[in-house]
Amino acid sequence: MCPSNDPPRLSPRRAQLASFEHAYAVAIQLRERSGINQFVIRTGDPEQPVRIVTERPSDGEHLLALVA
């Protein structure tokens, strides 16, 4: 068997937790609790395709949503 260059496949549960929809829902909860704007960004990492940050995205990161 030779190694594959295909991106790793996420389990169905991991894919759900790593989805934009889940990140957006969590960002809303964080915004309501903290009062701090939340940014949902695309990372380019297949294992963590989106994440939530409290500061504007840097170069190389793509803004998907702002929860203000």
N, C-alpha and C positions, 0 to 999 in steps of 0.2 A: 504494500500500500504506500502510495506517495502522499505527502502532506498536501492539504487543500488550501488554496488561497481564498476560499469562500469565507465571508464573515460568519462568526458563530451564530447559530440559531438560538433564539431565546425560548425558554419554555413558555407555554401559554400564559401562566400566571405572571412570570417575569415580564413578558411582553405587555401585559395589561398594566402592571405597576410602572413600567418604563414609558408608557404612552403619553402623548401630549395631553389627552383628556384628563388623565390622573394628575399630571403635574399642574395643570390649570386649576383643578379642583383643590389641590393642596395649596396652591398660591393664593386662592381666594380665602381659604381658612387662615393662612398666615397673615394676610393683609387685615382681615377682620380682628384677629387677636393682637397684632402688633401695631397697626396703624402705619406701617412702613410699606411703601410701594414694592411690589414683587415683579420681577422680570422672568418670563419663561423663555429659555434660550435653547437652540439646537446646538449640540456639542460636536457632532461628527463621530462620536464614540458609539459603536454599535451596541455595546453593553449598557450604556447610559445615554441614549439618543437625545434626551432633553433633561434640563435641570432648572432649578429655581435659584435666582440670585437676587440680592437687594441693591446691587449697583448696576448701572448701565453696562451692557455687554462690551467686552473689549474686541479688538480686531480679531477676526477669525471665528467669532461667535455670532450667530444669527438670531436676532430678536424674533420670537414667535408671538409673544403677547406681553402686554403690560397690564398688571392688575393694580389700579390706582384707587 
